[in-house]
Amino acid sequence: MKASTAHIGAAAIIALAIANPARGGTLLPPGEQTFFNNDGSPLSAGCVYFYVPGTLSPKATYTDSSQTIANTNPVQLDAAGRAIIYGTGTYRQIVKATGPNAATPCSPAGAQIWDQITASTDSSATIFAGASVGTPNAITVNAPSFSGTDGQVINYISTNTNTGPATFNPSGFGAVQIVRDSSTGPQALTGGELVATNAVSLIYDATAGTFHILSPVNWPNTSGVPVGTVITTAGFTAPTNYAFAYGQAVSRTAFSALFSSLTLAQSGSISSGSPTITGVADITQLGSGMPVEALGIPAGTTITGCSGTSCTMSANATSTRTGTITYFAYGNGDGSTTFNLPDYRGRIMVARTNMGGADPGTLTSTYYGTSPTALGNPGGAQSSTLVTANLPPYTPAGSITNGAITVVPAGSSFLPNNGGSIISNSSPSGVFGGSGTLSASQATSTFSGTAQGGISSAFSRVPPSKIVNYAIRLTP
C-alpha cells in the first residue's frame, strides 16, 4: 500500500484515516508521518516511543507495510520531523524533543511533549454513531456494533459542549470515562473539549477501560497559553488561535472556554419588581455599565452600581429567584448566542487597582474618569483643554493711563492767567462780576495689560508610541 502523509501536532493525537479502507498491519494513518512542535514547527530529530497501552513495555512498529523490518524504539524523526511507521493494535505513544547530544538525539531524549493513545485500523472498524443524546457530561450514542474491543473507534456529532468530566455510553455498553491525552498521560476532561456541533472521534482503551479523544483537537491549555491571554503582535494578521481584539461578537459555544474566562458567574438573588441583586459574593471586579444576564433579568440590563454584597441594575427583575447570574466585562453580544471580545483599539492596558483586594490609590476615578476597579472599564483621554482651575495663582501686570483734566469757570468769575486772587464783584469799585464756582472733568482712563494666554486649544496627552496589534487567545 502506498504510504500516506499525516501531519501530527504535538498537541494532537494521530488523525483518523477515515477515507482509507481498513487494512491489516497499518498504523493510523499508515506510512510517512510528520510531527510538529507546540509552536507549529516540525519536530526536528524528535523521538517517538511506542509502548503497550497503560505500561512502559515497548511495542514494535515497522518501516514497511508487511511489518518485516522493525523500527528502532524510540523512532528518531528526521530533520523535517518525519518517520515511516506501521503497526498493529493500540499503542501508547510518547513524543519527546531532541536531546542535548547532536550525535545521539534520543539518547537521552529531551523534554516530553505528548503522551497519548493511538491505534491501527486492523483492531477496529470505525463506527459512525450519528448525533449524541443525553446530557453534556453523560453522553449516549447509538452504536450497537461496539463490542468493547481494544482500539475500536466511534465517530459522532456532539450535541452539547461538556462542562466538566464526561462519560460515554455506546448503546447500553455502560458509562465509560472519556479522557484526553497530555504530556503527563491521560487526564479527565475539564470542560470545553467536546464542542456542540463538532464531529468527535473516540478510541476505546480496553486495558484502562476509557475512551480517548482523537478529534477534534480542542484541548484546554495544550499550548500552555490560557484562553483570554492578550498579546501584542507586530504582524499584519493574528496568530493561529488568536483574534485581534476590537470588540467583535463571537460564538459562545465555539469559544466556550473563552466565554468562561471573560465572564463572571456568581450566585445571587433577585425579586420581581426590584432592581437589586443581593447575596453577591464578590463585587471587586464589577462596575457600572456591565451587562448582566439571568433568568428573570430583562434583556439589555446592565449594572449601575455595586456596594457590599449587592448590585443595582438598570431594570427591575421580572421574577423572584436565587441562582446563577452572569456578568460580562466586555459585552454580551446578542444576549444569547454570542459575547464580545475586549475592544483595545487606541487603548493602553492598565492594571485593575484592587487586584488582591487592596486598592493602593495609584489610579483614581478623579483622573481616570471612571472606576479603575471594574474589569474592562475604559478611561482617560488623548487630549485636554485647560480651564481656570488648572492655572496657578498669578497677578496680572499692566498700567493705567489718565485722561486730561479740564477746569471751566462759571459766570464772570475767573482766575488770572498769571495766578493770584479771584476777581469778584464784591471787590472795590470799577471791578464787577457775578458770583460763580469752578467745575472740572476728566476724559475716560484706559488700562493697557500685557498679553497672556492663547486660544484654548486642546493639548495632547499621548506618550511617545508605536502602533501594534493586540490579539486575544481564543482557544486552548
C-alpha atoms as one frame of an Amber mdcrd trajectory, in Angstrom:
protein
   0.000   0.000   0.000   1.274   3.469  -0.812   2.237   5.368   2.303   0.105
   8.367   3.149   1.231  11.512   4.899  -0.327  12.698   8.155   0.518  15.875
   9.995   0.669  15.183  13.697   0.877  18.150  16.067   2.452  17.696  19.452
  -0.892  18.822  20.815  -2.864  16.372  18.694  -3.273  12.636  18.554  -2.791
  10.754  15.275  -5.660  11.675  12.967  -8.078   9.064  11.672  -7.651   8.000
   8.065 -11.400   7.559   7.667 -11.255   7.958   3.899  -8.983   4.926   3.598
 -10.378   1.382   3.828  -9.447  -0.608   6.915  -6.368  -2.707   6.270  -4.386
  -5.038   8.476  -0.949  -4.055   9.608  -1.312  -0.297   9.382  -0.954   2.372
  11.997  -3.407   5.256  11.641  -2.504   6.891   9.352  -0.169   4.418   7.637
   3.232   5.265   6.297   5.012   8.587   6.475   4.006  10.804   9.360   5.118
  14.319  10.254   5.249  15.505  13.852   5.125  19.155  14.865   6.214  21.010
  17.970   3.839  23.119  20.083   4.775  26.228  18.116   3.771  24.575  14.826
   7.288  23.925  13.551   8.455  20.412  12.553   9.787  18.383  15.481  13.271
  18.115  14.018  15.158  14.981  15.179  12.458  14.300  17.764  11.925  10.952
  19.456   8.711   8.867  19.419   8.368   5.932  21.821   5.789   3.135  21.416
   4.554   1.025  24.345   1.801  -1.381  25.292  -1.094   0.859  26.449  -1.003
   1.608  30.152   2.590   0.394  30.510   6.175   1.214  29.651   6.666  -2.139
  27.900   7.998  -1.445  24.383   5.785  -2.441  21.463   7.196  -2.865  17.952
   6.442  -0.697  14.928   7.781  -1.212  11.398   9.162   0.656   8.412   7.218
  -1.413   5.844   3.554  -2.298   5.357   4.378  -6.043   5.546   5.774  -5.428
   9.030   9.016  -7.312   8.486  11.523  -4.524   9.165  11.272  -3.203  12.707
  11.720   0.431  13.631  14.001   1.417  16.426  12.204   2.282  19.631  12.247
   5.192  20.024  11.720   6.120  16.395  14.025   9.011  15.587  12.460  11.658
  13.340  14.406  13.287  10.527  15.232  16.996  10.293  11.729  17.687   8.972
  10.062  15.776  11.827   9.168  12.760   9.638   9.251   8.977  10.011   7.648
   5.926   8.360   5.620   3.968  10.906   3.389   0.878  10.557   1.988  -1.235
  13.357  -0.811  -3.431  14.705  -3.271  -2.799  17.527  -3.217   0.021  20.033
  -0.150   1.851  21.267   0.863   4.210  23.989   2.824   6.854  22.085   5.185
   9.210  23.918   6.694  12.088  21.950   9.856  13.830  23.170  12.037  16.635
  21.878  15.554  16.018  20.641  18.174  15.573  23.346  21.349  17.574  24.054
  23.672  15.279  22.085  23.612  16.018  18.363  25.191  12.651  17.543  22.587
  10.700  19.551  19.442  12.913  19.712  17.367  10.270  21.516  19.992   9.132
  23.992  18.990  10.833  26.109  15.908  12.471  24.657  14.740  15.946  25.547
  11.580  17.164  27.260   8.407  15.092  26.962   5.849  16.761  24.699   2.975
  14.279  24.500   1.726  11.015  25.992  -1.194   9.601  24.026  -3.026   6.547
  22.721  -3.165   5.591  19.039  -4.325   2.500  17.186  -4.091   0.625  13.924
  -7.093   0.071  11.697  -6.957  -3.707  11.928  -8.181  -3.617  15.532 -11.397
  -1.772  14.753 -13.805  -0.827  12.046 -14.830   2.786  12.534 -18.375   3.098
  13.873 -20.483   6.070  12.811 -22.960   6.779  15.601 -24.762   9.926  14.411
 -25.717  12.692  16.837 -25.243  12.201  20.561 -28.028  12.319  23.132 -28.004
  12.525  26.908 -26.530  15.413  28.846 -23.350  17.447  28.215 -21.387  15.303
  30.681 -23.201  11.961  30.309 -23.157  11.239  26.583 -25.076   8.426  24.903
 -24.904   7.300  21.259 -26.443   4.589  19.104 -23.531   2.245  18.319 -24.845
  -1.355  18.520 -21.771  -2.788  16.779 -19.460  -1.586  19.538 -18.171  -4.658
  21.374 -15.570  -3.226  23.734 -12.656  -4.461  21.631  -9.419  -2.630  22.275
  -8.876   0.122  19.714 -12.452   0.406  18.418 -13.219   3.900  17.164 -16.580
   5.680  17.357 -17.335   8.840  15.391 -20.308  11.001  16.352 -21.652  14.553
  16.209 -21.620  16.252  19.603 -24.990  17.743  20.529 -23.680  19.553  23.609
 -20.479  21.104  24.925 -19.200  19.353  28.029 -18.770  21.439  31.167 -16.566
  19.053  33.151 -15.601  15.363  33.402 -17.696  13.321  30.972 -18.731   9.713
  30.319 -19.652   7.948  27.074 -22.223   5.154  26.762 -22.476   3.430  23.347
 -25.799   1.550  23.066 -26.092   0.453  26.674 -22.481  -0.724  26.998 -22.258
   1.346  30.163 -20.908   4.752  31.100 -17.182   4.879  30.288 -14.946   7.769
  31.296 -13.664   9.990  28.475 -10.071  11.176  28.849  -7.759  13.457  26.945
  -4.072  12.798  26.428  -1.401  15.204  27.615   2.320  15.416  28.221   1.771
  13.612  31.528  -0.639  10.953  30.283  -4.435  10.607  30.168  -6.398  13.197
  32.123 -10.082  13.670  32.937 -11.919  16.296  30.924 -12.310  19.734  32.478
 -14.898  21.303  30.186 -14.978  22.580  26.616 -13.181  19.652  24.964 -16.311
  18.283  23.245 -17.894  21.198  21.412 -21.517  21.243  20.286 -21.999  20.586
  16.507 -18.414  19.298  16.131 -17.569  15.845  14.808 -15.843  13.828  17.539
 -13.760  10.639  17.306 -13.151   8.464  20.363 -10.932   5.391  20.617 -11.530
   2.698  23.237  -8.678   1.626  25.505  -9.777  -1.776  26.803  -6.829  -2.023
  29.193  -7.728   1.149  31.082 -11.448   0.978  30.360 -11.555   4.521  28.975
 -12.341   6.368  25.757  -9.600   8.679  24.466 -10.438  11.719  22.350  -8.891
  11.502  18.890 -10.539  14.584  17.383 -11.396  17.386  17.288  -8.298  18.778
  18.895  -9.868  21.231  21.330  -7.551  20.727  24.276  -7.676  23.090  27.239
  -4.273  24.721  27.690  -2.372  22.338  25.420  -0.286  25.276  24.238   0.430
  26.433  27.763  -1.239  29.765  26.921  -4.538  30.290  28.781  -7.539  31.460
  26.789  -8.137  35.180  27.260  -4.425  35.981  27.217  -3.761  39.205  25.272
  -0.511  39.643  23.366   0.971  42.361  21.202   1.984  41.439  17.683   3.736
  43.483  15.032   2.306  41.249  12.306  -0.461  42.046   9.847  -2.550  39.022
  10.854  -3.446  37.451  14.183  -1.514  34.282  15.131  -3.232  30.886  14.998
  -5.853  30.520  17.756  -5.856  34.292  18.308  -8.035  37.149  17.037  -7.476
  40.884  17.006  -9.413  42.376  19.928 -11.693  45.105  18.577 -14.913  44.381
  20.448 -16.401  41.963  17.927 -19.043  39.386  18.883 -18.074  35.689  18.786
 -19.904  32.417  19.419 -20.468  31.269  22.996 -20.410  27.599  22.009 -17.459
  27.676  19.600 -15.370  29.560  22.168 -16.846  28.173  25.367 -13.572  28.246
  27.309 -13.038  31.901  26.410 -16.650  32.667  27.341 -15.994  31.269  30.808
 -12.808  33.323  31.078 -14.345  36.668  30.082 -17.499  36.376  32.189 -18.168
  36.057  35.907 -20.889  33.660  37.050 -21.968  34.054  40.669 -24.948  33.113
  42.750 -27.343  35.936  43.567 -30.955  36.657  44.452 -33.447  38.868  42.619
 -37.010  39.910  43.471 -39.740  40.704  40.971 -40.150  44.469  40.582 -36.816
  45.272  42.242 -33.580  46.359  40.507 -31.375  44.950  43.282 -29.270  41.791
  43.201 -28.499  40.586  46.713 -26.147  37.943  48.055 -23.334  38.802  45.628
 -20.194  37.143  46.975 -17.583  39.242  45.155 -18.118  42.718  43.711 -14.433
  43.661  43.432 -14.377  43.499  39.629 -17.952  44.595  38.923 -18.912  48.094
  37.854 -21.390  50.389  36.197 -22.299  49.551  32.613 -21.564  45.812  32.784
 -24.250  43.710  31.049 -25.861  41.145  33.343 -27.853  38.040  32.413 -30.007
  35.543  34.290 -33.468  34.071  34.186 -35.771  36.867  35.362 -33.499  39.726
  34.265 -34.710  41.617  31.142 -32.527  41.632  28.025 -30.228  44.633  27.769
 -29.952  45.114  31.535 -26.689  46.497  32.924 -25.209  47.109  36.356 -25.479
  50.698  37.592 -23.504  50.213  40.788 -22.420  47.750  43.479 -21.851  48.022
  47.209 -21.219  45.452  49.905 -22.959  42.270  48.771 -25.479  43.801  46.388
 -25.627  45.383  42.943 -28.225  47.673  41.382 -29.466  47.014  37.852 -30.774
  49.357  35.159 -34.093  47.454  35.081 -36.338  45.665  37.545 -36.300  41.882
  37.786 -39.332  40.132  36.324 -39.292  37.167  38.697 -38.132  36.179  42.167
 -35.394  33.580  42.351 -31.926  32.665  43.575 -29.456  31.223  41.095 -26.509
  31.874  38.805 -26.148  35.410  37.475 -23.621  36.119  34.729 -21.721  39.405
  34.443 -19.996  40.476  31.209 -16.896  42.671  31.286 -16.821  43.431  27.564
 -20.371  42.976  26.266 -22.879  40.146  25.959 -23.261  40.105  22.174 -26.780
  39.302  21.052 -27.729  38.286  24.573 -27.975  34.556  23.913 -25.549  33.019
  21.395 -22.624  35.459  21.252 -20.446  37.591  23.514 -17.981  40.391  22.845
 -14.210  40.403  22.887 -12.429  43.356  24.517 -12.006  46.456  22.350  -8.402
  47.615  22.635  -8.364  49.952  19.640  -6.336  53.024  20.571  -6.045  51.875
  24.187  -3.173  51.236  26.585  -3.848  48.457  29.088  -3.800  49.422  32.778
  -3.866  47.008  35.722  -7.016  46.892  37.862  -6.218  48.794  41.048  -7.866
  46.426  43.536  -6.175  43.238  42.399  -5.553  41.218  45.541  -8.251  43.131
  47.433  -6.460  46.329  48.491  -6.579  49.458  46.312  -3.358  51.491  46.777
  -4.909  54.562  45.158  -2.317  54.715  42.397  -5.096  55.446  39.893  -8.347
  57.116  40.934 -11.658  57.809  39.247 -10.973  61.551  39.655  -8.327  61.402
  36.962  -9.153  58.144  35.176 -12.713  59.353  34.612 -14.384  56.131  35.754
 -13.814  53.357  38.281 -10.355  51.759  37.912 -11.536  48.670  39.824 -14.119
  47.380  37.311 -12.679  44.950  34.761 -12.904  46.319  31.217 -13.667  49.921
  32.205 -12.278  52.427  29.653 -10.875  55.720  30.918  -8.543  58.580  30.159
  -8.460  60.854  27.112  -5.985  61.627  24.356  -6.241  65.422  24.848  -7.213
  68.063  27.430  -8.203  71.737  27.441  -7.111  73.946  30.347  -9.686  75.762
  32.452  -9.104  78.459  35.078  -8.901  75.881  37.855  -5.890  74.305  36.120
  -3.877  77.562  36.325  -1.640  78.583  39.241  -2.467  81.792  41.161  -0.981
  84.924  39.498  -1.243  88.759  39.475  -1.764  90.400  36.054   0.753  93.148
  35.148  -0.171  96.448  33.353  -0.548 100.261  33.597  -3.372 102.865  33.744
  -3.272 105.979  31.513  -5.218 109.004  32.932  -7.291 111.264  30.700  -6.804
 115.089  30.535  -8.461 117.281  33.237 -10.383 120.423  32.112 -11.407 123.310
  34.511 -14.220 125.677  33.436 -15.121 128.924  35.378 -18.793 129.701  35.949
 -20.389 133.196  35.494 -17.975 136.196  35.385 -15.527 134.836  37.901 -12.214
 133.760  36.581  -8.663 133.205  37.533  -5.979 135.422  36.089  -3.653 133.731
  33.650  -0.711 134.596  35.880  -2.398 133.354  39.027  -3.429 135.427  42.036
  -6.690 136.041  43.791 -10.044 135.638  42.212 -11.600 138.872  40.941 -15.071
 139.352  42.370 -17.922 141.858  42.102 -17.551 142.438  45.792 -14.117 143.949
  45.236 -13.502 147.747  45.078 -15.455 149.979  42.684 -14.825 149.528  38.998
 -14.426 145.772  39.098 -17.626 143.866  38.538 -18.537 140.244  38.173 -21.211
 137.736  39.140 -20.643 135.161  41.812 -19.697 131.634  40.464 -17.935 128.275
  41.020 -15.275 126.241  39.240 -16.074 122.843  37.575 -13.569 120.174  36.433
 -13.873 116.999  34.251 -11.562 114.137  33.210 -11.605 112.055  29.995 -12.008
 108.266  30.225  -8.931 106.442  31.553  -7.643 103.270  29.808  -5.857 100.121
  31.117  -3.167  98.537  28.982  -2.328  94.942  30.056   0.477  92.617  28.942
  -0.894  89.989  26.508  -1.058  86.482  28.032  -2.569  83.025  27.180  -3.783
  81.690  23.842  -6.974  80.435  22.179  -7.836  77.476  24.483  -6.669  74.809
  22.032  -6.581  71.245  23.401  -3.156  69.748  24.040  -2.003  66.140  23.573
  -1.664  63.698  26.466  -0.379  60.838  24.275   3.063  59.463  25.241   5.589
  58.568  22.534   4.063  55.463  20.939   4.226  52.992  18.069   1.166  51.178
  16.708   0.878  47.383  17.110  -1.984  44.885  17.108  -3.491  43.426  20.280
  -4.588  39.797  19.856  -6.534  37.641  22.313  -6.211  33.868  22.723  -9.483
  32.274  21.562  -8.965  28.554  22.101  -6.732  26.376  24.298
